[in-house]
Amino acid sequence: MQNTPSQLPITQRPTDELIEDLCLALRDVGVRTWSLPNDDFAVSAVRNVQQIYALLRQRNADIRSRIERLSEETSWQMKTLLEECLAFPEVIPYVKDADGVRRALRCSICQKREHLDREGIWLCDVCLAQAKDSIESLIPMKGLLLLRIYNEENWCKHANSETVLIAFDDYDTLGNIYCNQCFSEEQARRTNIRLSS
């Protein structure tokens, strides 16, 4: 078997090939969107987009139609992703689906809206309020488990054996579990972030 020939350095590649390289680099960022901004491989993918784009810009290459086609191929908003990659690190390039929702921030329950950030509870504001109501009313909500549990290792920091808790109903293990106080604190955290920005 013959060795695969090594690729030319990007500065020596033809413009058409470089445009395709940009598309591959954008896809690479898109599939790594959940690990941004702290994963070295994801950051390297973003830097690759920046480097290729800079070369294409020097060559006055028109990439608009290819980026539009890439959006159709992936169902991702690639023009926006490119703009956000170029603005990185001031902006984190979380790829958006065709409906405009960032994939890494899509609400785990409704799948229609975004949660605020990657720090708190991964529910949009509406589902967060509904989950809080579910605990208070003891009426289960689709996609969430309403429970009491005696295993201390599964309690949130506010819980005891009598605390009503909620867990996501999509894992083999319980994962993160939240109580009414957790939801109140998350709502307050989001309010503070919005007021300070």
C-alpha positions in Angstrom: 0.0 0.0 0.0 1.3 3.4 -0.9 1.6 6.2 1.6 -1.0 8.9 1.3 0.7 12.0 -0.1 1.0 14.8 2.4 -1.1 17.8 1.9 0.4 21.1 0.8 0.7 23.8 3.4 -2.5 25.9 3.4 -0.6 28.9 1.9 0.2 26.8 -1.2 -3.3 25.2 -1.7 -5.4 26.4 -4.6 -8.3 28.7 -3.7 -11.0 26.2 -4.6 -9.4 23.7 -2.3 -9.0 26.2 0.4 -12.7 27.1 0.3 -13.5 23.4 0.8 -11.0 23.3 3.7 -12.9 26.3 5.2 -16.1 24.3 5.0 -14.5 21.3 6.7 -13.1 23.5 9.4 -16.5 25.0 10.0 -18.0 21.6 10.3 -15.3 20.6 12.7 -16.2 23.6 14.9 -19.9 22.6 14.7 -19.4 19.1 15.9 -17.2 20.4 18.8 -19.6 23.1 19.8 -20.4 21.4 23.2 -16.8 21.5 24.3 -16.2 25.2 23.7 -14.6 27.3 25.0 -12.3 25.2 27.2 -11.4 22.3 25.0 -8.0 22.6 23.2 -9.2 20.7 20.1 -12.3 22.8 19.8 -10.3 26.0 20.1 -7.8 24.7 17.6 -10.7 24.1 15.2 -11.8 27.7 15.6 -8.3 29.0 15.0 -8.1 26.9 11.9 -11.2 28.6 10.5 -9.7 32.0 11.3 -6.4 31.1 9.5 -8.1 29.7 6.4 -10.5 32.7 6.2 -7.6 35.2 6.4 -5.9 33.5 3.5 -9.1 33.5 1.4 -9.7 37.1 2.2 -6.1 38.0 1.0 -7.0 36.2 -2.2 -10.3 38.1 -2.5 -12.1 34.8 -2.8 -15.9 34.9 -2.9 -17.1 32.2 -0.4 -20.7 33.4 0.0 -22.4 30.8 -2.3 -20.4 28.0 -0.9 -21.2 29.0 2.7 -24.9 29.1 1.8 -24.7 25.7 0.3 -22.9 24.4 3.4 -25.8 25.7 5.5 -28.2 23.7 3.3 -26.0 20.6 3.6 -25.7 20.7 7.4 -29.0 22.5 8.5 -26.7 24.8 10.5 -26.4 28.6 10.2 -22.9 28.6 8.8 -22.6 32.3 7.9 -23.3 33.1 11.5 -20.9 30.4 12.7 -18.1 31.8 10.5 -18.8 35.3 11.9 -18.6 34.0 15.4 -15.4 32.1 14.7 -13.8 35.2 13.4 -14.9 37.1 16.6 -13.5 34.4 18.9 -12.5 34.6 21.8 -14.8 37.6 22.5 -17.7 35.5 21.1 -18.1 31.7 21.6 -19.1 30.2 18.3 -21.9 27.9 19.3 -23.4 26.6 16.0 -27.0 27.4 15.5 -29.5 25.0 13.9 -31.7 26.2 11.1 -34.3 27.5 13.6 -31.7 29.8 15.2 -31.3 27.9 18.4 -27.7 27.2 19.5 -27.2 23.5 19.6 -25.1 23.5 22.8 -27.7 25.6 24.7 -30.9 23.9 23.4 -33.3 23.2 26.3 -33.3 19.5 27.2 -37.0 19.4 27.7 -38.9 21.6 25.1 -36.1 21.5 22.5 -37.5 24.9 21.3 -35.6 27.5 23.3 -32.2 28.0 24.8 -31.0 27.9 28.4 -28.9 30.9 29.5 -25.4 29.4 29.5 -23.4 26.3 30.2 -23.1 27.0 33.9 -26.5 26.4 35.4 -29.5 24.0 35.0 -29.9 23.1 31.3 -33.5 24.2 31.0 -34.9 27.3 29.3 -36.6 29.9 31.5 -40.1 28.6 30.6 -39.2 24.9 31.4 -37.3 26.0 34.5 -40.4 27.7 35.8 -42.6 24.7 34.9 -40.2 22.3 36.7 -40.4 24.5 39.8 -44.2 24.3 39.5 -44.0 20.6 39.1 -42.2 20.2 42.4 -44.6 22.5 44.2 -47.7 20.8 42.8 -46.3 17.3 42.9 -47.6 16.9 39.3 -44.9 15.2 37.1 -43.7 17.0 34.0 -42.9 15.2 30.7 -39.1 14.6 30.4 -38.4 14.9 34.1 -38.6 12.5 37.0 -40.3 13.7 40.2 -39.0 11.7 43.2 -37.8 11.4 46.7 -34.7 9.4 47.3 -32.9 8.0 50.4 -29.4 7.8 48.9 -27.6 10.9 50.2 -25.1 10.8 47.3 -28.0 11.7 45.0 -29.2 14.6 47.0 -28.6 18.2 46.0 -27.1 20.4 48.7 -30.5 21.4 50.1 -32.1 18.0 50.2 -32.9 15.3 52.8 -34.9 12.1 52.6 -38.2 14.1 52.5 -37.3 16.6 49.8 -39.1 16.3 46.5 -36.5 16.3 43.7 -36.4 16.4 40.0 -34.0 14.6 37.6 -33.8 14.4 33.9 -35.6 11.3 32.5 -33.1 10.5 29.7 -30.2 8.8 31.3 -29.4 5.3 32.7 -28.3 7.0 35.9 -30.0 9.8 37.8 -27.3 12.4 37.1 -27.9 15.8 38.5 -30.9 16.1 40.8 -32.6 19.4 41.8 -35.0 20.6 44.4 -37.3 23.7 44.6 -34.5 25.7 46.2 -32.1 24.8 43.3 -34.6 26.2 40.8 -35.1 29.4 42.9 -31.3 29.9 43.1 -31.0 29.3 39.3 -33.7 31.8 38.6 -32.0 34.4 40.8 -28.6 33.7 39.1 -30.1 34.3 35.7 -31.7 37.5 36.8 -28.4 38.8 38.2 -26.6 37.9 35.0 -29.2 39.7 32.9 -29.1 42.8 35.2 -25.3 43.0 35.1 -25.1 42.8 31.3 
